[in-house]
Amino acid sequence: MYHYDEIDQRIVNERVRQFRDQTRRHLAGALSADDFRPLRLQNGLYLQRHAPMLRVAIPYGLLSSRQLRRLAGIARRYDRGYAHFSTRQNVQFNWPELAAVPEILAELAEVQMHAIQTSGNCVRNVTTDHFAGIAPDEIVDSFVCCEIVRQWSTLHPEFAHLPRKFKIAITGAALDRAATFVHDIGLQAVRADDGAVGFRVIVGGGLGRTPIVGHVIREFLPWRDLLTYLDAILRVYNRHGRRDNKYKARIKILVKERTPEKFAQEVEAEWAHLRGGPATLTDAEVERIGSRFTRPAYLRLPADDAALAAAVAAEPPFAAWVRRNVHAHKVPGYAAVSISLKKTGVPPGDVTAGQMDAIAGLADRYSFGELRVSHEQNLILADVRRRDLHGLWLALRPLGLATPNIGLLSNIIACPGGDFCALANAKSIPVAEAIQARFDDLDYLHDIGELDLNISGCMNSCGHHHVGHIGILGVDKNGEEWYQITIGGHQGATRDGAQAAIGKVIGPSFARAEIPDVVERLVDCYLAHRDSEHERFVDTVGRIGVEPFKRAAYGPRAHDAASPRRAGMEAVAAARLAGPRANSGVPGIEVVQ
């Protein structure tokens, strides 16, 4: 966990003081709404459909139990008893009163938190792999890299008013779990043949109105040159990015129009003046920042635990949770655990104040007082002893936080949509809940296997629908809410190393009530065409194309009693009566939420 130094704390305290005065002047009528708008946005404050929304930064998704307790207290005192974790690894409060926001920021500052640059045309919160520091496939600890970039970008005078918002993602692992190809800048740690560590630099990715997969403009950037190269990219963008049309102002449009090759040449030319300059990283600077992080005091533990194996064998619900929500750790005897915030009937990413307090206690007891936020809108306890997994599971169950659905269809990513956002064309939360209710049988979910379903309420794509295996986009049609379906997208985290892909639209949009049926028909099509139980939905789409899914989606609306889903449900019921399924090695699973 990173701990502020004197400079960090001074910056945050000064920003609180400034915004308190700005808010006072605005409420007194001395600062117009137009003049106040850029000031509040720089502090993460939006005006939503029903109330202000405050977006709080969680840099690179790393959070302490003390900070989580403070968020719970803020939810109780200033909101409606809950908070929402976003795909940017941040947290949002949807109901604060404008006059109370300076008090909220002051309380956040006491626990080394803030809302600086969570909005506005600046470098936003830097995101990373939620398994950073503990992933077995890690090349470099990306937390230190992210903190270096955070310090460089915070209140950077040259890049405080860019043509448009700017997002950077960093991964230190071989497998891209940070969606680096769909960010303005993506940085992937790589190791050269001589063992030197550097970064592959990807520029011009993004979702929203014009989804584009980014382009590699440098295969290897020495780590010492990280900040000077970022300076060069941002300078080229700041100089040439459009400011006359916000829909064409993102760097992805500039890279596309100038071509990736020419843009790379311009960056290299700019870098020639910066390389080796004062922003060049040194061993001493990296050590200074790295020393501000606390590190877990790991015990020497056996890699395997007999009691854990016995519990997995004896308790099918626990076994299902271990299989889906427990992840590998580079230290023997430890594991990472995903706490699913996707229980059926709960808006994806929402968590109550009581749950936050309880999770903070579990983090103290089981994971060195730290946790992470994933861009999939779940929470992670990264350092759990394997021998403690059963106790943790027992503690999560009564909290409604033990749903074993990580990587499955009901682990839906969704923005707040039209229930809150003034920009949304349609609601996201009711659609997510309807799909979860349709696929609430965990046996059937496990039979389907890995499937990412993402929902956005508008073209801004806060729900990352473009990179969902199934993506759902809310659109306005003559004042009514309709939904467009894409399939075949993915963020780049594939076993074969494939980069990200944008999903393809299957055809005309559907009414809200039709969406669960459409998703079911798409799943039925997949089950009918996959070449084995190991082939994922997105891989089947890649192999057979969109057309069979299109025919299924727009085919007869009546359910076929002989459909793969019906047959699957009958098989599940028979399996429950017969006991564990010997053919797949997967025990019968009860519904655990």
C-alpha positions as CSV (number, residue, x, y, z in Angstrom):
1,M,0.0,0.0,0.0
2,Y,1.4,3.4,-1.0
3,H,1.6,5.9,1.9
4,Y,1.7,9.7,1.2
5,D,4.7,11.8,1.9
6,E,4.5,15.4,3.0
7,I,4.1,16.7,-0.6
8,D,1.3,14.3,-1.4
9,Q,-0.6,15.3,1.6
10,R,0.0,19.0,1.1
11,I,-1.4,18.8,-2.5
12,V,-4.6,17.0,-1.3
13,N,-5.1,19.4,1.6
14,E,-4.7,22.4,-0.6
15,R,-7.2,21.1,-3.2
16,V,-9.8,20.6,-0.4
17,R,-9.2,24.2,0.8
18,Q,-9.6,25.6,-2.7
19,F,-12.7,23.6,-3.5
20,R,-14.3,24.6,-0.2
21,D,-14.0,28.2,-1.1
22,Q,-15.1,27.7,-4.7
23,T,-18.3,25.8,-3.6
24,R,-19.0,28.5,-1.0
25,R,-18.8,31.2,-3.7
26,H,-20.9,29.3,-6.1
27,L,-23.7,28.6,-3.5
28,A,-23.6,32.3,-2.6
29,G,-24.1,33.3,-6.3
30,A,-20.6,34.8,-6.7
31,L,-19.5,32.0,-9.1
32,S,-21.8,31.2,-12.0
33,A,-22.7,27.6,-12.9
34,D,-20.6,27.9,-16.1
35,D,-17.5,29.2,-14.1
36,F,-18.0,26.5,-11.4
37,R,-18.4,23.6,-13.9
38,P,-14.6,23.1,-14.7
39,L,-13.7,23.6,-11.1
40,R,-16.1,20.9,-9.9
41,L,-15.2,18.5,-12.7
42,Q,-11.5,18.8,-11.7
43,N,-12.6,17.5,-8.3
44,G,-14.7,14.6,-9.6
45,L,-18.1,16.2,-9.1
46,Y,-20.8,15.7,-11.8
47,L,-24.4,16.8,-12.0
48,Q,-26.3,13.7,-12.7
49,R,-30.0,13.0,-13.5
50,H,-31.2,13.3,-9.9
51,A,-28.4,14.5,-7.8
52,P,-24.7,15.3,-7.9
53,M,-22.3,12.4,-8.3
54,L,-18.8,12.4,-6.7
55,R,-16.2,10.2,-8.2
56,V,-13.4,9.3,-5.8
57,A,-10.0,8.2,-7.0
58,I,-8.6,4.9,-6.1
59,P,-5.2,5.1,-7.7
60,Y,-4.5,1.9,-9.7
61,G,-7.3,0.2,-7.7
62,L,-5.3,-0.2,-4.4
63,L,-7.3,0.4,-1.2
64,S,-6.6,0.0,2.5
65,S,-9.1,-1.3,5.1
66,R,-9.0,2.1,6.8
67,Q,-9.9,3.8,3.6
68,L,-12.7,1.4,2.9
69,R,-14.1,2.1,6.3
70,R,-14.0,5.8,5.6
71,L,-15.9,5.2,2.3
72,A,-18.5,3.3,4.3
73,G,-18.8,6.2,6.8
74,I,-19.3,8.7,3.9
75,A,-21.9,6.5,2.4
76,R,-23.9,6.6,5.6
77,R,-23.5,10.2,6.5
78,Y,-23.6,11.9,3.1
79,D,-25.2,9.4,0.7
80,R,-27.9,6.7,0.8
81,G,-25.9,4.0,2.5
82,Y,-24.0,2.5,-0.5
83,A,-21.4,3.2,-3.1
84,H,-20.6,2.1,-6.6
85,F,-17.3,0.7,-7.9
86,S,-16.6,1.6,-11.5
87,T,-14.7,0.1,-14.4
88,R,-12.0,2.8,-13.8
89,Q,-11.2,1.2,-10.5
90,N,-12.7,4.2,-8.8
91,V,-15.7,4.6,-6.4
92,Q,-18.7,6.8,-7.0
93,F,-21.3,8.3,-4.6
94,N,-24.6,9.0,-6.4
95,W,-26.5,11.1,-3.9
96,P,-24.3,13.6,-2.1
97,E,-25.6,17.2,-1.6
98,L,-23.5,19.8,-3.3
99,A,-22.9,21.8,-0.1
100,A,-21.5,18.6,1.6
101,V,-18.9,17.7,-1.0
102,P,-16.1,19.8,0.5
103,E,-16.7,18.0,3.8
104,I,-16.5,14.7,2.0
105,L,-13.2,15.7,0.4
106,A,-11.9,16.8,3.7
107,E,-12.7,13.4,5.3
108,L,-11.1,11.6,2.3
109,A,-7.9,13.7,2.7
110,E,-7.6,12.4,6.3
111,V,-7.1,8.9,4.9
112,Q,-5.0,9.9,1.9
113,M,-7.8,9.9,-0.6
114,H,-9.1,12.5,-3.0
115,A,-11.1,13.1,-6.2
116,I,-8.4,15.0,-8.1
117,Q,-8.5,14.4,-11.9
118,T,-11.3,11.9,-11.8
119,S,-12.9,14.1,-14.4
120,G,-12.0,16.8,-16.8
121,N,-9.7,17.0,-19.9
122,C,-6.6,15.7,-18.1
123,V,-4.8,12.4,-17.3
124,R,-7.4,10.4,-15.4
125,N,-6.8,7.6,-12.8
126,V,-4.1,5.2,-14.0
127,T,-5.4,1.6,-14.0
128,T,-3.6,-1.7,-13.8
129,D,-3.9,-5.4,-13.4
130,H,-5.8,-6.2,-10.2
131,F,-3.3,-9.0,-9.5
132,A,-0.3,-6.7,-9.7
133,G,2.4,-7.7,-7.3
134,I,1.2,-11.2,-6.8
135,A,0.6,-12.6,-10.3
136,P,2.7,-15.7,-11.2
137,D,3.2,-14.3,-14.7
138,E,4.3,-10.9,-13.6
139,I,7.4,-9.3,-15.2
140,V,7.5,-6.2,-13.1
141,D,5.4,-4.9,-10.2
142,S,3.1,-2.4,-12.0
143,F,2.1,-0.6,-8.8
144,V,5.4,1.3,-8.6
145,C,5.1,2.1,-12.3
146,C,1.6,3.4,-11.8
147,E,2.6,5.5,-8.8
148,I,5.4,7.1,-10.9
149,V,2.9,8.0,-13.6
150,R,0.4,9.3,-11.0
151,Q,2.9,11.6,-9.5
152,W,4.0,12.8,-12.9
153,S,0.4,13.5,-14.1
154,T,-1.1,15.0,-11.0
155,L,-1.7,18.7,-11.6
156,H,0.8,18.6,-14.5
157,P,0.6,22.2,-15.7
158,E,1.3,21.3,-19.4
159,F,-1.4,18.6,-19.5
160,A,-4.1,20.0,-17.3
161,H,-6.3,21.1,-20.2
162,L,-5.9,18.5,-23.0
163,P,-8.2,18.4,-26.0
164,R,-10.1,15.6,-24.2
165,K,-9.9,13.2,-21.3
166,F,-6.9,10.9,-21.3
167,K,-6.6,7.4,-19.9
168,I,-3.5,5.3,-19.3
169,A,-3.4,1.6,-18.4
170,I,-0.3,-0.4,-17.3
171,T,0.2,-4.1,-17.0
172,G,3.3,-5.7,-15.6
173,A,2.3,-9.3,-16.5
174,A,2.5,-11.5,-19.6
175,L,-1.3,-11.8,-19.7
176,D,-3.1,-8.5,-20.3
177,R,-5.6,-8.1,-17.6
178,A,-5.7,-4.3,-17.8
179,A,-7.2,-3.9,-21.3
180,T,-4.2,-1.9,-22.5
181,F,-5.2,-1.9,-26.2
182,V,-8.4,0.1,-25.5
183,H,-6.8,3.0,-23.7
184,D,-5.3,6.3,-24.9
185,I,-2.0,4.9,-23.9
186,G,-1.4,1.3,-22.9
187,L,1.9,0.2,-21.4
188,Q,2.9,-3.5,-21.3
189,A,6.0,-4.6,-19.4
190,V,8.3,-6.6,-21.6
191,R,11.8,-8.2,-21.1
192,A,14.4,-7.8,-23.9
193,D,16.6,-10.7,-25.0
194,D,19.4,-9.4,-22.7
195,G,17.0,-9.4,-19.7
196,A,16.5,-5.6,-19.6
197,V,13.0,-4.5,-18.6
198,G,11.0,-2.0,-20.6
199,F,7.5,-1.3,-22.0
200,R,5.6,-2.0,-25.2
201,V,3.9,1.3,-25.9
202,I,0.3,1.2,-27.4
203,V,-1.4,4.5,-28.4
204,G,-4.8,5.5,-29.8
205,G,-7.1,2.8,-28.3
206,G,-10.5,3.6,-26.9
207,L,-14.1,2.7,-26.8
208,G,-17.0,5.2,-26.8
209,R,-18.6,6.6,-29.9
210,T,-15.7,5.4,-32.1
211,P,-14.2,2.2,-30.7
212,I,-10.7,1.6,-31.9
213,V,-8.0,-1.0,-30.9
214,G,-4.7,0.8,-30.1
215,H,-1.5,0.6,-32.2
216,V,1.9,-0.4,-31.0
217,I,4.2,2.6,-31.7
218,R,7.2,1.2,-29.8
219,E,8.0,-2.4,-29.1
220,F,10.5,-1.7,-26.4
221,L,10.9,1.5,-24.3
222,P,13.6,1.3,-21.6
223,W,12.0,1.9,-18.2
224,R,14.2,4.9,-17.5
225,D,12.6,6.7,-20.4
226,L,9.0,6.1,-19.4
227,L,8.2,9.7,-18.4
228,T,10.0,11.5,-21.2
229,Y,8.3,9.3,-23.7
230,L,4.9,10.0,-22.1
231,D,5.7,13.7,-22.3
232,A,6.4,13.3,-26.0
233,I,3.1,11.5,-26.7
234,L,1.1,14.1,-24.7
235,R,2.9,17.0,-26.4
236,V,2.1,15.7,-29.9
237,Y,-1.6,15.2,-28.8
238,N,-1.8,18.5,-27.1
239,R,-0.4,20.3,-30.2
240,H,-2.5,18.6,-32.8
241,G,-5.6,17.2,-31.1
242,R,-8.9,18.9,-32.1
243,R,-10.6,21.3,-29.7
244,D,-13.4,22.3,-32.0
245,N,-15.3,19.1,-31.8
246,K,-15.4,17.0,-28.6
247,Y,-16.5,13.9,-30.5
248,K,-13.3,14.0,-32.6
249,A,-10.9,15.2,-29.8
250,R,-9.6,11.9,-28.4
251,I,-6.1,10.8,-29.3
252,K,-7.5,7.8,-31.1
253,I,-9.0,10.1,-33.8
254,L,-5.8,11.9,-34.2
255,V,-3.8,8.7,-34.5
256,K,-6.2,7.4,-37.1
257,E,-6.3,10.5,-39.2
258,R,-2.5,11.0,-39.2
259,T,-1.9,7.2,-39.4
260,P,-0.1,5.3,-36.6
261,E,3.1,5.4,-38.5
262,K,3.2,9.2,-38.9
263,F,2.1,9.7,-35.3
264,A,4.9,7.4,-34.1
265,Q,7.4,9.4,-36.1
266,E,6.2,12.7,-34.6
267,V,6.5,11.2,-31.1
268,E,10.0,10.0,-31.8
269,A,10.9,13.5,-33.1
270,E,9.5,15.1,-30.0
271,W,11.2,12.6,-27.8
272,A,14.6,13.4,-29.4
273,H,14.4,16.7,-27.5
274,L,13.4,15.1,-24.2
275,R,15.3,11.9,-24.0
276,G,17.9,12.0,-21.2
277,G,16.4,15.1,-19.7
278,P,15.4,15.9,-16.1
279,A,12.4,13.5,-16.2
280,T,14.6,10.5,-16.9
281,L,14.0,7.9,-14.2
282,T,16.9,6.9,-12.0
283,D,17.4,4.0,-9.6
284,A,17.2,6.4,-6.7
285,E,13.8,7.8,-7.8
286,V,12.3,4.4,-8.3
287,E,13.6,3.3,-5.0
288,R,12.2,6.4,-3.3
289,I,8.7,5.7,-4.6
290,G,9.0,2.0,-4.0
291,S,9.9,2.6,-0.4
292,R,6.6,4.4,0.2
293,F,4.8,1.0,-0.3
294,T,4.2,-1.3,2.5
295,R,4.8,-5.0,1.7
296,P,3.0,-8.0,3.1
297,A,5.0,-10.1,5.6
298,Y,4.4,-13.4,4.0
299,L,4.9,-16.6,6.0
300,R,6.7,-19.7,4.8
301,L,3.8,-22.0,4.0
302,P,3.4,-25.3,2.1
303,A,2.0,-24.9,-1.4
304,D,-0.8,-27.4,-0.7
305,D,-3.1,-27.6,2.3
306,A,-4.7,-30.9,3.2
307,A,-7.6,-29.3,5.1
308,L,-8.4,-27.1,2.1
309,A,-8.4,-30.1,-0.2
310,A,-10.7,-32.0,2.2
311,A,-13.2,-29.0,2.4
312,V,-13.3,-28.8,-1.4
313,A,-14.0,-32.5,-1.7
314,A,-16.7,-32.4,1.0
315,E,-18.5,-29.2,0.2
316,P,-19.6,-28.6,-3.4
317,P,-20.7,-25.0,-2.9
318,F,-17.2,-24.2,-1.5
319,A,-15.6,-26.1,-4.3
320,A,-17.5,-24.0,-6.9
321,W,-16.4,-20.8,-5.2
322,V,-12.7,-21.9,-5.1
323,R,-12.9,-22.8,-8.8
324,R,-14.3,-19.5,-9.9
325,N,-13.2,-16.9,-7.3
326,V,-9.8,-18.1,-6.0
327,H,-6.8,-17.3,-8.1
328,A,-3.1,-18.2,-8.2
329,H,-0.5,-16.4,-6.2
330,K,3.3,-16.2,-6.8
331,V,4.0,-16.9,-3.1
332,P,3.5,-20.6,-2.0
333,G,0.6,-21.1,0.4
334,Y,-1.3,-17.9,-0.6
335,A,-4.1,-17.1,-3.0
336,A,-6.0,-14.1,-4.3
337,V,-9.7,-14.0,-3.8
338,S,-12.3,-12.2,-5.9
339,I,-15.3,-10.9,-3.8
340,S,-18.1,-10.8,-6.3
341,L,-20.3,-7.7,-6.3
342,K,-22.6,-9.4,-8.8
343,K,-25.2,-11.1,-6.7
344,T,-28.5,-11.5,-8.6
345,G,-30.8,-8.6,-7.9
346,V,-28.0,-6.1,-6.9
347,P,-26.8,-3.5,-9.4
348,P,-23.3,-4.6,-10.6
349,G,-20.6,-2.9,-8.6
350,D,-22.8,-1.6,-5.8
351,V,-21.9,-2.4,-2.2
352,T,-23.6,-1.2,1.0
353,A,-21.9,0.6,3.9
354,G,-22.4,-2.4,6.1
355,Q,-20.7,-4.7,3.5
356,M,-17.8,-2.3,3.1
357,D,-17.2,-2.3,6.9
358,A,-17.4,-6.1,6.9
359,I,-15.0,-6.4,3.9
360,A,-12.6,-4.0,5.7
361,G,-12.6,-6.4,8.7
362,L,-12.0,-9.4,6.4
363,A,-9.1,-7.6,4.8
364,D,-7.6,-6.9,8.2
365,R,-8.0,-10.5,9.2
366,Y,-7.1,-12.3,6.0
367,S,-5.2,-10.0,3.7
368,F,-2.8,-7.7,5.5
369,G,-5.4,-4.9,5.6
370,E,-5.4,-4.3,1.8
371,L,-7.7,-4.9,-1.1
372,R,-8.0,-4.1,-4.7
373,V,-10.8,-2.9,-7.1
374,S,-10.9,-4.6,-10.4
375,H,-12.1,-3.0,-13.6
376,E,-14.7,-5.7,-13.7
377,Q,-16.3,-4.0,-10.7
378,N,-15.4,-6.6,-8.1
379,L,-13.1,-6.4,-5.0
380,I,-10.0,-8.5,-4.5
381,L,-8.3,-9.8,-1.3
382,A,-4.9,-10.4,-2.8
383,D,-2.9,-12.2,0.0
384,V,-5.1,-14.8,1.6
385,R,-3.5,-17.9,3.1
386,R,-4.9,-21.0,1.4
387,R,-5.6,-22.5,4.8
388,D,-7.9,-19.6,5.5
389,L,-10.0,-19.8,2.4
390,H,-12.7,-21.9,4.0
391,G,-13.1,-19.5,6.9
392,L,-13.2,-16.5,4.5
393,W,-15.9,-18.2,2.4
394,L,-18.0,-18.8,5.5
395,A,-17.7,-15.2,6.5
396,L,-18.6,-13.9,3.0
397,R,-21.8,-16.1,2.6
398,P,-24.0,-14.2,5.0
399,L,-22.9,-10.9,3.6
400,G,-24.2,-11.9,0.1
401,L,-20.6,-11.7,-1.3
402,A,-19.8,-15.3,-2.0
403,T,-21.4,-15.7,-5.4
404,P,-19.1,-18.1,-7.4
405,N,-19.5,-16.4,-10.8
406,I,-16.2,-14.7,-11.7
407,G,-15.7,-15.1,-15.4
408,L,-19.2,-16.3,-15.9
409,L,-22.2,-14.7,-17.7
410,S,-23.8,-13.3,-14.5
411,N,-20.5,-11.4,-13.6
412,I,-21.9,-8.5,-15.7
413,I,-20.1,-5.2,-16.1
414,A,-22.6,-2.4,-16.3
415,C,-22.5,1.4,-16.0
416,P,-25.2,3.1,-13.8
417,G,-27.1,4.0,-17.0
418,G,-30.3,5.9,-17.2
419,D,-31.2,5.4,-13.5
420,F,-28.5,8.0,-12.7
421,C,-26.5,9.3,-15.6
422,A,-27.8,12.3,-17.5
423,L,-26.0,11.2,-20.6
424,A,-27.5,7.8,-20.9
425,N,-30.0,6.8,-23.6
426,A,-31.3,3.8,-21.7
427,K,-31.1,2.0,-18.4
428,S,-28.5,-0.6,-17.7
429,I,-29.2,-1.9,-14.2
430,P,-32.7,-3.4,-14.9
431,V,-31.3,-5.1,-18.0
432,A,-28.4,-6.6,-16.0
433,E,-30.8,-7.8,-13.3
434,A,-33.1,-9.4,-15.8
435,I,-30.2,-11.3,-17.4
436,Q,-28.9,-12.4,-14.1
437,A,-32.4,-13.6,-13.1
438,R,-32.7,-15.6,-16.3
439,F,-29.3,-17.2,-15.7
440,D,-29.5,-17.6,-12.0
441,D,-28.8,-21.3,-12.0
442,L,-25.1,-21.7,-11.2
443,D,-24.9,-25.2,-12.6
444,Y,-26.0,-23.9,-16.0
445,L,-23.6,-21.0,-15.8
446,H,-20.7,-23.3,-15.2
447,D,-21.8,-25.5,-18.1
448,I,-21.8,-22.4,-20.3
449,G,-18.3,-21.5,-19.1
450,E,-16.4,-18.2,-19.5
451,L,-18.5,-15.5,-21.0
452,D,-18.1,-11.7,-20.5
453,L,-21.3,-9.7,-20.8
454,N,-21.0,-5.9,-20.7
455,I,-23.7,-3.3,-20.7
456,S,-23.5,0.4,-21.5
457,G,-26.4,2.9,-21.3
458,C,-25.0,5.1,-24.0
459,M,-22.2,5.4,-26.6
460,N,-19.7,6.7,-24.0
461,S,-19.2,3.0,-23.3
462,C,-18.6,3.2,-19.5
463,G,-19.7,-0.4,-19.3
464,H,-17.1,-1.4,-22.0
465,H,-19.8,-3.1,-24.1
466,H,-17.5,-3.0,-27.2
467,V,-15.1,-5.6,-25.6
468,G,-17.7,-7.9,-24.1
469,H,-18.0,-11.3,-25.6
470,I,-21.6,-10.2,-25.6
471,G,-22.1,-6.4,-25.5
472,I,-25.3,-4.5,-25.0
473,L,-25.7,-0.8,-25.8
474,G,-28.7,1.3,-24.9
475,V,-29.9,3.5,-27.7
476,D,-32.7,6.0,-28.1
477,K,-35.4,5.2,-30.7
478,N,-38.1,7.8,-30.9
479,G,-37.9,8.5,-27.2
480,E,-37.9,4.8,-26.3
481,E,-35.2,2.6,-24.9
482,W,-33.8,0.0,-27.2
483,Y,-30.7,-2.1,-27.1
484,Q,-28.1,-3.0,-29.7
485,I,-26.2,-6.3,-29.4
486,T,-22.6,-6.9,-30.3
487,I,-20.7,-10.2,-30.1
488,G,-17.1,-11.3,-30.4
489,G,-15.4,-8.5,-28.5
490,H,-12.6,-9.1,-25.9
491,Q,-10.2,-6.9,-24.0
492,G,-7.1,-8.8,-24.9
493,A,-6.8,-11.2,-22.0
494,T,-6.7,-14.3,-24.1
495,R,-4.7,-17.5,-23.5
496,D,-3.3,-17.4,-27.0
497,G,-2.0,-13.8,-26.6
498,A,-4.4,-12.2,-29.0
499,Q,-4.9,-8.4,-28.6
500,A,-8.2,-6.8,-28.0
501,A,-11.1,-7.0,-30.5
502,I,-14.2,-4.8,-30.9
503,G,-17.4,-6.7,-31.0
504,K,-19.6,-6.8,-34.2
505,V,-23.1,-5.5,-34.3
506,I,-25.5,-8.4,-35.1
507,G,-28.3,-6.3,-36.5
508,P,-31.2,-4.0,-35.5
509,S,-31.8,-3.2,-31.8
510,F,-34.2,-4.9,-29.5
511,A,-36.8,-3.7,-27.0
512,R,-35.7,-4.1,-23.3
513,A,-38.1,-6.9,-22.6
514,E,-36.6,-9.0,-25.4
515,I,-33.0,-8.8,-24.1
516,P,-33.0,-11.9,-21.8
517,D,-34.5,-14.0,-24.5
518,V,-31.9,-12.7,-27.1
519,V,-29.0,-13.5,-24.7
520,E,-30.5,-17.0,-24.1
521,R,-30.8,-17.6,-27.9
522,L,-27.1,-16.5,-28.4
523,V,-26.0,-18.9,-25.6
524,D,-28.1,-21.7,-27.1
525,C,-26.4,-21.1,-30.5
526,Y,-23.0,-21.2,-28.8
527,L,-23.8,-24.5,-27.0
528,A,-25.0,-26.0,-30.2
529,H,-21.9,-25.0,-32.2
530,R,-18.9,-25.2,-29.7
531,D,-16.5,-28.0,-30.6
532,S,-16.0,-29.0,-27.0
533,E,-16.9,-27.9,-23.4
534,H,-13.5,-26.1,-23.3
535,E,-14.2,-23.7,-26.3
536,R,-15.4,-20.4,-25.0
537,F,-18.2,-18.3,-26.4
538,V,-15.9,-15.7,-27.9
539,D,-13.7,-18.4,-29.5
540,T,-16.8,-20.1,-31.1
541,V,-17.8,-16.7,-32.5
542,G,-14.3,-16.3,-34.0
543,R,-14.4,-19.8,-35.5
544,I,-17.9,-19.8,-37.1
545,G,-18.6,-16.1,-37.5
546,V,-21.5,-13.9,-36.6
547,E,-24.1,-15.2,-39.0
548,P,-25.3,-18.3,-37.1
549,F,-25.7,-16.1,-34.0
550,K,-27.6,-13.5,-36.0
551,R,-30.0,-16.1,-37.3
552,A,-30.5,-17.4,-33.7
553,A,-31.1,-13.9,-32.3
554,Y,-33.7,-12.9,-34.9
555,G,-35.3,-16.4,-35.3
556,P,-38.6,-17.6,-33.8
557,R,-39.3,-15.9,-30.5
558,A,-41.0,-19.0,-29.0
559,H,-38.7,-21.2,-26.8
560,D,-37.9,-24.5,-28.3
561,A,-38.5,-27.2,-25.7
562,A,-35.6,-29.2,-27.2
563,S,-33.1,-26.2,-27.0
564,P,-29.7,-26.7,-25.6
565,R,-30.7,-24.7,-22.5
566,R,-33.7,-26.9,-21.9
567,A,-31.6,-30.0,-22.3
568,G,-29.0,-28.5,-20.1
569,M,-31.5,-27.7,-17.4
570,E,-32.8,-31.3,-17.5
571,A,-29.3,-32.6,-17.3
572,V,-28.6,-30.3,-14.3
573,A,-31.7,-31.6,-12.5
574,A,-30.7,-35.2,-13.1
575,A,-27.1,-34.4,-12.0
576,R,-28.4,-33.0,-8.7
577,L,-30.4,-36.2,-8.1
578,A,-27.5,-38.4,-9.1
579,G,-24.7,-36.6,-7.3
580,P,-21.3,-35.4,-8.6
581,R,-20.8,-35.5,-12.4
582,A,-18.1,-38.0,-13.1
583,N,-17.8,-37.1,-16.8
584,S,-16.5,-33.5,-16.1
585,G,-15.0,-33.9,-12.7
586,V,-17.1,-31.0,-11.5
587,P,-19.3,-31.6,-8.4
588,G,-22.9,-30.8,-8.3
589,I,-23.3,-27.1,-7.3
590,E,-25.9,-25.4,-5.1
591,V,-26.9,-21.8,-5.6
592,V,-24.6,-19.8,-3.3
593,Q,-25.1,-16.0,-3.2
